[in-house]
Amino acid sequence: MSPQQSSSQTLPIEATALRRVCAHFATGVTVITTGEPGNSEAATVNSFTSVSLDPPLVLFCLHRQSRLRPVIQESGGFVVNFLARSQEPLAWAFAGRESAVVENVAHHRSEHGLPILSEALAFLSCRLIEEYDGGDHTILLGEVVELGAPSQDEDPLIFYRGAMRVLEDELSGAPAA
């Protein structure tokens, strides 16, 4: 039996097996922020992707029971904050059900009043366009209405195999991109 055959699984797919296999896909780490002053929320999310350049659309997924979802629905928008390698503590602070408070973190407001994490690597401020059923998650589609990349000299924070990680230094022997 080949290694590929021995590690394969047939239906039904168990949630833990799916999580374990998907952990082999490296993603960036984002914090989604939304809400008005005094009613702002945030959550760490790695299920983000760019969808379209014309029109400028992005999406991310949230658990159906997320505390963030009703605040996004009320505000009509959200901000995707791309985290830098130095922001791992911030990623963990917004990762749990009981998370940090946006007002206690350095931030400023978008043109539409949504919170942007001031030390983020980059951000996309979006208008909520649509929500789609995604099983135990909801897929939120947004149109980018404002963007910025103020910290272009920092490396991103990466999530891989269940852990926060950073890009390896060029000295590791990997070819430079």
CORCORHU-V646587 format. One record per residue. N is the residue number from 0. RES is the residue in one letter. PHI is phi as a letter, one per 30 degrees, with the letter a starting at -180 (999 if undefined). PSI is psi as a letter, one per 20 degrees, with the letter a starting at -180 (NA if undefined). Layout:
# CORCORHU-V646587
N/RES/PHI/PSI
N/RES/PHI/PSI
This chain:
# CORCORHU-V646587
0/M/999/p
1/S/d/q
2/P/e/h
3/Q/d/g
4/Q/d/h
5/S/d/h
6/S/c/j
7/S/d/q
8/Q/b/q
9/T/c/r
10/L/e/q
11/P/d/q
12/I/d/p
13/E/d/q
14/A/e/g
15/T/d/h
16/A/d/g
17/L/d/g
18/R/d/g
19/R/d/g
20/V/d/g
21/C/d/h
22/A/d/i
23/H/d/i
24/F/c/o
25/A/d/p
26/T/b/r
27/G/d/r
28/V/c/p
29/T/b/q
30/V/c/p
31/I/c/p
32/T/c/q
33/T/a/r
34/G/j/r
35/E/d/r
36/P/e/p
37/G/i/i
38/N/b/l
39/S/c/q
40/E/b/r
41/A/a/q
42/A/b/q
43/T/d/p
44/V/b/p
45/N/c/j
46/S/c/l
47/F/c/q
48/T/a/q
49/S/d/p
50/V/c/g
51/S/a/q
52/L/d/h
53/D/b/n
54/P/d/r
55/P/d/o
56/L/b/q
57/V/b/r
58/L/b/r
59/F/a/r
60/C/c/q
61/L/b/q
62/H/e/q
63/R/e/h
64/Q/c/j
65/S/e/p
66/R/d/i
67/L/d/h
68/R/e/g
69/P/d/h
70/V/d/h
71/I/d/g
72/Q/d/g
73/E/d/g
74/S/d/h
75/G/i/j
76/G/a/r
77/F/a/r
78/V/b/p
79/V/c/o
80/N/c/o
81/F/d/p
82/L/d/q
83/A/d/r
84/R/e/h
85/S/d/i
86/Q/c/k
87/E/e/g
88/P/e/h
89/L/d/g
90/A/e/g
91/W/d/h
92/A/d/h
93/F/c/j
94/A/d/h
95/G/c/r
96/R/d/h
97/E/c/n
98/S/c/r
99/A/d/r
100/V/c/p
101/V/e/g
102/E/d/i
103/N/c/j
104/V/c/q
105/A/e/p
106/H/a/r
107/H/b/r
108/R/c/q
109/S/d/r
110/E/e/h
111/H/c/j
112/G/i/j
113/L/d/q
114/P/d/p
115/I/c/p
116/L/d/o
117/S/d/h
118/E/c/j
119/A/d/q
120/L/d/g
121/A/a/r
122/F/b/q
123/L/b/o
124/S/c/p
125/C/b/q
126/R/c/p
127/L/d/p
128/I/c/g
129/E/a/q
130/E/b/p
131/Y/b/q
132/D/d/p
133/G/b/l
134/G/i/c
135/D/d/j
136/H/b/r
137/T/c/p
138/I/c/p
139/L/c/p
140/L/c/p
141/G/b/q
142/E/c/p
143/V/d/p
144/V/c/i
145/E/a/q
146/L/a/r
147/G/a/q
148/A/b/m
149/P/d/h
150/S/c/m
151/Q/d/i
152/D/c/i
153/E/c/q
154/D/d/q
155/P/d/r
156/L/c/p
157/I/c/q
158/F/c/p
159/Y/b/p
160/R/h/l
161/G/i/j
162/A/b/q
163/M/d/p
164/R/b/r
165/V/b/r
166/L/d/q
167/E/d/q
168/D/d/q
169/E/e/h
170/L/d/i
171/S/d/i
172/G/j/i
173/A/d/q
174/P/d/q
175/A/d/q
176/A/d/NA
